[in-house]
Amino acid sequence: GGLMYCLHVTQDCAVRDVRSLNVVHITAECAPIAKVGGLGDVVYGLGCESARAGHRVSICLPHYDVGRYDAVRFVTGDDGSRAWDTFSFDNQNWSVCKGQLEVGTDGAWWFDGSTIPVYFFRNDSTGAFEQGCVYGRGNSDTETFRSFSRASVYYTCSHQGALWTSSADYYDAGTSVDVVHAHDWTTSFACEMASQLGSHLPSDGSLTRPTSVLTVHNMHHGAEHLMFHSRFCSALTTVSPTYAREIINDGRFFDPLPSPQGTEPSAIVDKLYGVVNGIEISSFDPRNDVALGPRFVYDGESVAKGKRACKVRWFLESCARSNSDARPAQLRQLVDSGKPLVGFVGRLANQKGLPLVRHAAEVCCRSGVPFFILGSPSDGGIGNDFNRLRDELQRRYPEQVVSINLQFDEAFGRWCYAACDIMLVPSMFEPCGLTQLVAMRYGALPLVRSTGGLADTVVDLETLERPPKYIFNNFGKRVLDTSEESKQIKPAAMTSFVAGERHDAEAKRQAGEDFEAALLRLSFARRDEVNPSPRNRRISSTHPPPFHSIRASGAGKDPKGCAGFSFEKAEPNALEETLLRAIDVYENRPDAWSARVKRNMMQDWSWASSSIDYHEIYHTAVRRGYT
């Protein structure tokens, strides 16, 4: 008398492992406590989403004297002061205190909010984290973070002191850690420690050795440590598929270093994954951004009106920050000239393509286009260069809107995103990049150099609008011209194949052809290359390098909506040509511009999609670690 529901399951499908895991992140940064770059945002964002998904998550972080602890609720003793746990390891004395970071719902209607326990480690023997910095201790940084990484693994996975089993969260005495997740070179030492933990575990077998995952956020720093310690982890991830290719093409991971897993190239590439980062969409939301206030928020339908209001507020705030007069003529140029506001937000470091940023400022000033820079210089020399650039541009173009602020401020940064129309990200290399994701969220089209994660998240508007060329085959069926296909698909796209919803969206983005035709073509092209991992496919040996490609085109992301402007060569002429093309579209094709802005703002760049990939990687690592 009831209804029967049938679910069609294809051979390609696999049942996901949904068991809750106990994951410990060991990191040098975690927003909002200690944040130097994007690493801090990634650890916090991924940790929150893992908690929302039902996993047990904790974070180990040095107790920096420069940390911002306003958002932390510490465990206290009877006297109301912070409770400390002490232990000794590797001939050093350590103290640990524990706090709670709030986890918001971030749009997850099933989640009522919770907290993530954070364990703060203080080295009482060296005082290494009481020197007024996160990084920058010179040669001692290596030993400082090595000691911290090893002590963190020992405390959470073996020692498990009183704070670990306190009643404030979900841990019980004798609960084994399933996964140690280390981030970048600073905590890559944790992978080696996890592999050697057996001798430190209780003899009664109450605790088991954890497996480890190592994420490469930036190969530019600490490459030797990353290369060596990648041999000890069960899964190696980086923050975008294209950056994973760039790492493999670098070749240094193939150096013959001693390892329990061998020195052959396959020992590394067989466990390498590329996963695009997400952002906390509840924080980066122009519809209710508390930094903007209720009078200035907007959505996809009201973006033009909202940006106009935000430009006025941004202009006044920018003038106040630079101690300059807010001239009406400049304000009219900003809001009534019909020209876009072009900007750059980020660290002023050589990695970010600073010569191209300077050239973009010159191009905008020559074209009468408002321009701004907001960023902190990586050293005094770069700061002096940009101060001179500001003075020179203001001297040569006195009526032009040019704002160069060299003191980064999170609140003012939100105004920059909200007011901006074209966001520059001309990086020399970019493992993932968050600027372009936040820019699209706030209705700015990104202009990027096609490298790393920028290539994975931004599709050039001209490519999207190029109509595919069809022909009729010998059977009279309308199909995509293969010669044209070879021109439309990026070379990197020819080496990737993904399953499920990512497969569908990937096919549409890279081929520009009918859904059915793309699905059929890719299925036959890669049908014999199934990887044992449930959701990921191996790349064909005829298209090196092999690694697991997990794209950004997950559920909720329409790749044809991730529109912007991109160029390949890191040359001023390439940047200028692309920038002038972007300005032309803004000025002369407002309907096309508005449509792309709205579609960008609708994309789901939350951690909900990327975290699914990480959770499956965790399960894969556990299976590898215990076999």
Long-range contacts (C-beta under 8 A, 24 or more apart in sequence): 12-499, 12-500, 13-500, 14-534, 14-535, 15-534, 16-534, 16-535, 16-616, 16-619, 17-616, 17-619, 19-619, 20-54, 20-55, 20-56, 21-55, 21-56, 21-178, 21-179, 21-615, 21-618, 21-619, 21-622, 22-55, 22-56, 22-175, 22-176, 22-177, 22-178, 22-179, 23-50, 23-55, 23-56, 23-57, 23-58, 23-177, 23-178, 23-179, 23-181, 23-618, 24-57, 24-58, 24-59, 24-60, 24-152, 24-156, 24-157, 24-177, 24-179, 24-180, 24-181, 24-210, 25-57, 25-58, 25-59, 25-60, 25-181, 25-183, 26-60, 26-149, 26-152, 26-153, 26-180, 26-181, 26-182, 26-183, 26-187, 26-190, 27-59, 27-60, 27-61, 27-182, 27-183, 27-184, 27-186, 27-187, 28-61, 28-62, 28-134, 28-135, 28-145, 28-183, 28-184, 28-186, 28-187, 29-61, 29-134, 29-183, 30-59, 30-61, 30-101, 30-118, 32-68, 32-70, 32-71, 33-61, 33-64, 33-67, 33-68, 33-69, 33-71, 33-72, 33-101, 33-118, 34-61, 34-62, 34-64, 34-66, 34-67, 34-68, 34-134, 36-134, 36-135, 37-218, 37-347, 38-217, 38-277, 38-432, 38-433, 38-434, 39-183, 39-184, 39-217, 41-277, 41-279, 41-280, 41-434, 42-183, 42-215, 42-217, 42-239, 42-277, 43-183, 44-101, 44-280, 45-277, 45-278, 45-279, 45-280, 45-607, 46-278, 46-607, 46-610, 46-611, 46-614, 47-103, 47-116, 48-103, 48-104, 48-106, 48-116, 48-280, 48-607, 49-106, 49-278, 49-606, 49-607, 49-608, 49-610, 49-611, 50-611, 50-614, 50-615, 51-103, 51-114, 51-116, 52-103, 52-105, 52-106, 52-108, 52-111, 52-608, 53-611, 53-612, 53-615, 55-615, 55-618, 56-170, 56-171, 57-116, 58-116, 58-117, 58-118, 58-119, 58-156, 58-169, 58-171, 59-101, 59-116, 59-117, 59-118, 59-119, 60-118, 60-119, 60-121, 60-148, 60-152, 60-155, 60-156, 61-118, 61-119, 61-120, 61-121, 62-120, 62-121, 62-122, 62-128, 62-129, 62-148, 63-95, 63-97, 63-120, 63-121, 63-122, 63-129, 64-129, 64-133, 64-134, 65-129, 65-130, 65-131, 65-132, 66-132, 66-133, 66-134, 67-120, 69-99, 71-101, 71-102, 72-99, 72-100, 72-101, 72-118, 73-99, 73-100, 73-102, 73-115, 74-98, 74-99, 74-100, 75-99, 75-100, 75-163, 75-166, 75-168, 83-163, 85-161, 85-162, 85-163, 85-164, 86-124, 87-154, 87-155, 87-159, 87-161, 89-150, 89-151, 89-154, 89-155, 89-159, 90-147, 90-150, 90-151, 91-125, 92-123, 92-124, 92-125, 92-126, 92-147, 92-151, 93-123, 93-124, 93-125, 94-121, 94-122, 94-123, 94-124, 94-125, 94-151, 94-155, 95-121, 95-122, 95-124, 96-120, 96-121, 96-122, 96-155, 96-161, 96-163, 97-122, 97-163, 98-163, 98-166, 98-168, 100-168, 100-169, 104-280, 104-282, 105-282, 106-280, 106-281, 106-282, 106-606, 106-607, 106-608, 107-281, 107-282, 107-606, 107-608, 108-608, 115-169, 117-168, 117-169, 117-171, 119-152, 119-155, 119-156, 119-163, 119-164, 121-148, 121-151, 121-152, 121-155, 123-147, 123-148, 123-151, 135-186, 141-186, 142-225, 145-185, 145-186, 145-187, 145-189, 146-189, 148-187, 149-182, 149-186, 149-187, 149-188, 149-189, 149-190, 149-193, 150-189, 150-190, 150-193, 152-187, 152-190, 153-180, 153-190, 153-193, 153-194, 153-197, 153-210, 154-193, 154-197, 154-200, 156-180, 157-194, 157-197, 157-201, 157-207, 157-209, 157-210, 158-197, 158-200, 158-201, 158-202, 158-207, 160-207, 174-206, 174-207, 176-207, 176-208, 176-210, 177-210, 178-210, 178-211, 178-618, 178-622, 179-210, 179-211, 179-212, 179-213, 179-618, 179-621, 179-622, 180-210, 180-211, 180-212, 180-213, 181-212, 181-213, 181-214, 181-215, 181-618, 182-212, 182-213, 182-214, 182-215, 182-229, 182-233, 183-214, 183-215, 183-217, 184-215, 184-216, 184-217, 184-218, 184-221, 184-222, 184-226, 185-221, 185-222, 185-223, 185-225, 185-226, 185-229, 186-222, 188-214, 188-222, 188-225, 188-226, 188-228, 188-229, 188-230, 189-225, 189-229, 191-229, 191-230, 191-232, 191-233, 192-229, 192-232, 194-232, 195-232, 195-260, 208-626, 209-625, 210-625, 211-621, 211-622, 211-624, 211-625, 211-626, 212-621, 212-625, 213-237, 213-617, 213-618, 213-621, 215-239, 216-247, 216-431, 217-431, 217-432, 218-431, 219-243, 219-247, 219-250, 219-431, 220-351, 220-429, 223-252, 227-252, 227-253, 227-255, 227-257, 228-257, 230-268, 231-257, 231-258, 231-259, 231-260, 231-261, 231-267, 231-268, 232-259, 232-260, 232-261, 233-271, 233-621, 234-271, 234-620, 234-621, 234-622, 234-624, 234-625, 235-271, 235-273, 235-617, 235-618, 235-620, 235-621, 235-624, 236-268, 236-271, 236-272, 236-273, 237-272, 237-273, 237-274, 237-275, 237-614, 237-617, 238-272, 238-273, 238-274, 238-275, 238-431, 239-274, 239-275, 239-276, 239-277, 239-431, 239-432, 239-453, 240-274, 240-275, 240-276, 240-277, 240-431, 240-432, 240-452, 240-453, 240-455, 240-456, 240-457, 240-552, 241-274, 241-276, 241-456, 241-492, 241-496, 241-547, 241-549, 241-550, 241-551, 242-274, 242-451, 242-452, 242-453, 242-455, 242-456, 242-492, 243-274, 243-429, 243-430, 243-431, 243-432, 243-452, 243-453, 244-272, 244-273, 244-274, 244-547, 244-549, 245-274, 245-492, 245-495, 245-545, 245-547, 246-429, 246-451, 246-452, 247-272, 248-272, 248-544, 248-545, 248-547, 249-545, 269-545, 269-546, 269-547, 270-546, 271-624, 272-547, 272-548, 273-536, 273-547, 273-548, 273-550, 273-613, 273-617, 274-456, 274-547, 274-548, 274-549, 274-550, 275-550, 275-610, 275-613, 275-614, 275-617, 276-432, 276-453, 276-456, 276-457, 276-550, 276-551, 276-552, 276-610, 277-432, 277-434, 277-437, 277-453, 277-607, 277-610, 278-437, 278-605, 278-606, 278-607, 278-608, 278-609, 278-610, 278-611, 279-434, 279-437, 279-438, 279-441, 279-605, 279-606, 279-607, 280-606, 280-607, 281-441, 281-604, 281-605, 281-606, 284-417, 284-438, 284-441, 284-442, 285-441, 286-418, 286-441, 286-442, 286-443, 286-601, 289-414, 289-418, 291-410, 291-411, 291-414, 291-415, 292-414, 292-415, 292-418, 296-418, 298-418, 298-443, 299-601, 300-443, 300-597, 300-598, 300-601, 300-602, 301-598, 303-443, 303-594, 303-597, 303-598, 303-601, 304-594, 306-418, 306-443, 307-418, 307-419, 307-421, 307-443, 308-335, 310-415, 310-418, 310-419, 311-335, 311-341, 311-419, 313-415, 313-419, 314-341, 314-415, 314-416, 314-418, 314-419, 315-401, 315-419, 317-412, 317-415, 318-372, 318-403, 318-405, 321-405, 321-407, 321-412, 322-403, 322-405, 329-399, 330-399, 330-400, 330-401, 333-368, 333-370, 333-399, 333-400, 333-401, 334-370, 334-401, 337-368, 338-587, 339-367, 339-368, 339-369, 339-370, 339-583, 339-586, 339-587, 340-369, 340-370, 340-421, 340-422, 340-582, 340-583, 340-586, 340-587, 341-369, 341-370, 341-371, 341-372, 341-401, 341-419, 341-420, 341-421, 341-422, 342-369, 342-370, 342-371, 342-372, 342-420, 342-421, 342-422, 342-424, 342-579, 342-583, 343-371, 343-372, 343-373, 343-374, 343-416, 343-419, 343-420, 343-422, 343-423, 343-424, 343-444, 344-372, 344-373, 344-374, 344-375, 344-423, 344-424, 344-425, 345-374, 345-375, 345-413, 345-416, 345-417, 345-420, 345-423, 345-435, 346-375, 346-425, 346-435, 347-375, 347-376, 347-378, 348-373, 348-375, 348-376, 348-377, 348-378, 348-382, 348-383, 348-386, 348-406, 349-377, 349-378, 349-382, 350-378, 350-382, 350-428, 351-427, 351-428, 351-429, 351-430, 352-425, 352-426, 352-427, 352-428, 353-426, 353-427, 353-428, 353-449, 353-570, 354-382, 354-385, 355-572, 356-424, 356-426, 356-449, 356-570, 356-572, 356-575, 357-424, 357-426, 358-385, 358-386, 358-389, 359-572, 359-575, 359-576, 360-424, 360-426, 360-575, 360-576, 360-579, 361-389, 361-393, 361-402, 361-404, 362-393, 363-575, 363-576, 363-579, 363-580, 364-579, 365-393, 365-396, 365-397, 365-400, 365-402, 367-580, 367-583, 368-400, 369-583, 370-400, 370-401, 370-402, 371-400, 371-401, 371-402, 371-403, 372-401, 372-402, 372-403, 372-404, 372-405, 372-416, 372-420, 373-403, 373-404, 373-405, 373-406, 374-403, 374-405, 374-408, 374-409, 374-412, 374-413, 374-416, 375-405, 375-406, 375-408, 376-406, 376-407, 376-408, 377-406, 417-441, 417-442, 417-444, 418-442, 420-444, 421-445, 421-586, 422-446, 422-447, 422-565, 422-579, 422-582, 422-583, 422-586, 423-447, 424-579, 425-449, 425-454, 426-570, 426-575, 427-451, 427-452, 427-454, 428-570, 430-454, 432-457, 433-457, 436-564, 437-605, 440-562, 440-564, 440-600, 440-601, 440-603, 440-605, 441-600, 441-601, 441-605, 442-601, 443-597, 443-600, 443-601, 444-597, 445-563, 445-564, 445-565, 445-582, 445-593, 445-596, 445-597, 445-600, 446-564, 446-565, 447-564, 447-565, 447-566, 447-578, 447-579, 447-582, 448-564, 448-565, 448-566, 449-566, 449-567, 449-568, 449-570, 449-575, 450-566, 450-567, 450-568, 454-566, 455-490, 455-492, 455-566, 456-551, 456-552, 457-552, 457-562, 458-562, 458-563, 458-564, 458-565, 458-566, 459-509, 459-559, 459-560, 459-562, 459-563, 459-564, 459-566, 460-563, 460-564, 460-565, 460-566, 461-563, 461-564, 461-565, 461-585, 461-592, 461-596, 462-565, 462-581, 463-488, 463-512, 464-512, 464-560, 464-563, 465-592, 466-512, 468-511, 468-512, 468-513, 479-517, 480-511, 480-513, 480-514, 480-517, 480-521, 485-511, 485-513, 488-512, 494-543, 495-539, 495-540, 495-543, 495-544, 495-545, 495-549, 496-539, 496-549, 496-551, 497-522, 497-525, 497-526, 497-529, 497-537, 497-539, 497-549, 498-535, 498-536, 498-537, 498-549, 498-550, 498-551, 499-535, 499-536, 499-537, 500-535, 501-554, 501-555, 502-550, 502-551, 502-553, 502-554, 505-551, 505-553, 505-554, 505-557, 505-558, 505-559, 506-551, 506-553, 506-559, 508-559, 508-560, 509-553, 509-559, 509-560, 533-616, 533-620, 534-616, 535-613, 535-616, 550-613, 552-609, 552-610, 554-604, 554-609, 554-610, 554-612, 554-613, 555-604, 555-609, 556-603, 556-604, 556-606, 556-608, 556-609, 557-603, 557-604, 557-605, 557-609, 558-599, 558-602, 558-603, 560-599, 561-596, 561-599, 561-600, 561-602, 561-603, 562-600, 562-603, 563-596, 563-599, 563-600, 564-600
